[in-house]
Amino acid sequence: MRILFAGTPEIAVPTLKALNEEFEIGLVLTNPDAPQGRSKKLVASPVKREAADLGLSYLQPERLRGDVLKEVASYNCDVLVCFAYGKIFGPRFLSMFEKGCYNIHPSRLPQFRGSSPIQYAILNGLSSTAITIQKLSKGVDEGDVCSTVDVDLDGNETTESLTERIAQIAAPLALDTFRKLNEGSLISHPQEGEVSYTEMLSKDESLLDFNQSAESIHCKIRAYYPWPKATTIYDGKVLFITGVAPLTHEKRDESIKPGTVIEKRKKQGLVIACGDELLIVKTLQLTGKKEMDFNSFYNGNQKIVGCLLG
């Protein structure tokens, strides 16, 4: 079975490596090099770097049409495997693969279709999520389900840490699924359950409202890390709240306004009053500065204790 693998970020790299060990990767599709940092230097995607290390052929088209379709067809791949590629495939493109087209999506479909399923699982405080391998269809993440694996959550994951976990869990799921496809034993079924959709997280929605529950704020801080990072205002400057301790479920004294930094608690963090309970912050970052642990931050900003954030 000859695979065209389409992917761009780090989450797709373990799956590419695993499939390459067992099947023939005829071609890798990934996004063009993108400018990063203040220098705007062009940087290759993690999937491109891995493809180059493995000695695989790769393409980085801006659009999937015209001569690009002819070039892709020349590689004679039987199956398309997509994992966070970042582009939409048209009907002509999908028609080129005799054994079908498949997408790896990190949610329990039809829940959290769209671009941000990992972030939404954290934002919604779920106790578990999943990875689904589905058939690609015209609609966004609407295709039949081929395989699913559950992923338990403990309520302290960030988007960064959960993405790393899912990357490792997806690789063996993909191997098992595409072995069955190669053997002719893969079975699929329509999606079942309530449909929901996700959108890209936005910097415009990063501001924390400390009148909300400690749990919802805890979820938002974790979901927004490492990008775009949850924010508040301290001393007239943007302050990123980047890391939190597990919830302690300590009730807020009603005489203390939500958003007040109550104390620096030894070996734990800065304690902030929320709408119902207390939140313990472990890492912070002032705009234009480096991220710091709460002790280092406090040493340079002792007046934060007693301050009303926001």
C-alpha positions, -999 to +999 in steps of 0.1 A: +000+000+000+015+033-011+005+063+011+003+100+005+008+115+040-005+151+045+004+169+077+022+200+090+027+204+128+045+183+154+015+163+164+016+144+130+053+135+132+051+102+152+023+089+129+044+097+098+074+078+113+053+048+123+036+045+089+069+048+072+083+019+091+056-005+078+042+010+046+056+028+016+052+066+019+051+077-017+048+114-010+044+138+019+023+170+016+030+198+040+025+235+042+051+260+028+078+273+051+064+300+073+079+332+088+085+329+125+098+352+153+107+389+150+132+382+122+104+366+101+129+339+090+112+312+070+110+279+090+102+245+077+072+226+093+080+197+116+065+173+091+088+186+063+118+183+085+109+147+094+102+138+057+136+151+048+153+132+076+135+100+064+145+106+028+109+109+016+097+130-013+076+160-002+057+189-018+047+222-002+020+237-025+002+269-017-029+255-034-041+220-044-051+226-080-039+227-115-004+214-121-001+204-084-028+178-089-009+164-119+023+162-099+006+145-069-010+120-093+024+111-108+034+096-074+007+069-078-004+067-042-032+043-032-044+060-001-044+095+015-037+098+052-042+134+066-033+146+101-035+183+107-025+193+072-043+227+073-058+227+038-091+216+023-091+188-003-114+192-033-133+164-050-108+161-078-080+156-053-099+130-033-108+110-064-071+101-070-068+075-043-081+040-051-080+028-014-096+059-001-089+091+019-086+092+057-083+118+084-069+116+119-089+139+142-083+143+180-119+142+193-147+117+197-165+126+165-191+141+158-181+161+189-157+190+182-155+190+145-132+217+131-098+232+139-095+232+177-107+199+192-079+196+217-084+231+231-122+226+233-119+194+253-099+213+279-121+244+277-152+223+284-135+205+314-140+170+299-129+139+318-120+122+285-116+129+248-106+106+219-088+102+187-109+093+156-098+080+122-125+088+097-131+087+060-127+122+044-158+137+030-170+169+015-182+183+048-158+192+076-150+161+097-184+145+086-170+112+072-177+077+085-157+065+115-131+037+110-115+036+145-114+054+178-093+053+210-103+071+242-079+095+260-085+101+297-080+136+311-071+145+347-081+181+345-045+195+346-036+192+309-026+221+288-031+222+250+007+217+248+009+186+270-023+170+256-011+176+221+021+157+229+001+128+244-022+126+215+007+126+190+021+094+207-013+077+210-023+084+174+006+066+159-003+030+170-040+037+162-030+046+127-008+016+123-036-008+134-062+010+112-042+010+080-030-026+085-067-035+084-072-013+053-043-031+036-057-065+045-092-055+033-108-059+068-113-023+078-150-015+087-165+020+090-198+033+103-216+067+103-210+091+131-234+089+160-243+115+186-246+152+190-227+173+165-206+202+177-180+225+161-149+243+171-133+275+160-097+288+162-088+303+196-084+341+194-062+366+211-093+388+212-110+363+236-079+357+258-089+381+286-098+364+319-130+374+338-123+366+374-161+368+382-164+334+365-158+302+384-123+291+393-129+259+373-138+277+341-108+301+345-085+271+352-098+254+320-092+286+299-057+291+312-048+255+303-065+256+269-049+288+259-014+276+266+010+278+247-011+301+224-025+327+226-021+325+264-048+338+288-044+374+298-053+399+325-042+435+333-017+442+361-003+477+368-016+489+335+002+462+316-009+429+299-001+400+322-002+364+308-013+337+332+004+307+318+003+280+345-020+269+373-019+244+402-046+218+405-079+232+419-082+232+457-119+241+458-113+266+486-143+290+488-138+327+482-144+350+512-173+371+499-157+403+513-129+399+488-135+410+452-129+385+424-096+392+407-078+401+440-044+385+445-048+374+481-013+360+489+018+343+478+014+308+492+047+291+499+056+262+474+022+266+457+017+299+439-001+332+439-036+329+452-063+348+432-100+351+442-125+340+415-162+342+414-167+312+437-134+297+447-096+304+448-072+299+420-035+292+425-012+305+397+022+290+392+037+308+362+032+343+347+046+365+320+045+403+317+042+414+281+076+418+265+092+397+293+101+360+298+077+336+314+086+331+352+076+309+381+056+327+407+085+331+431+107+348+405+078+370+394+069+380+430+105+390+437+103+417+411+066+425+416+058+422+453+030+448+451+009+423+431-003+408+464-034+428+473-037+441+437-070+437+418-063+422+384-083+430+353 
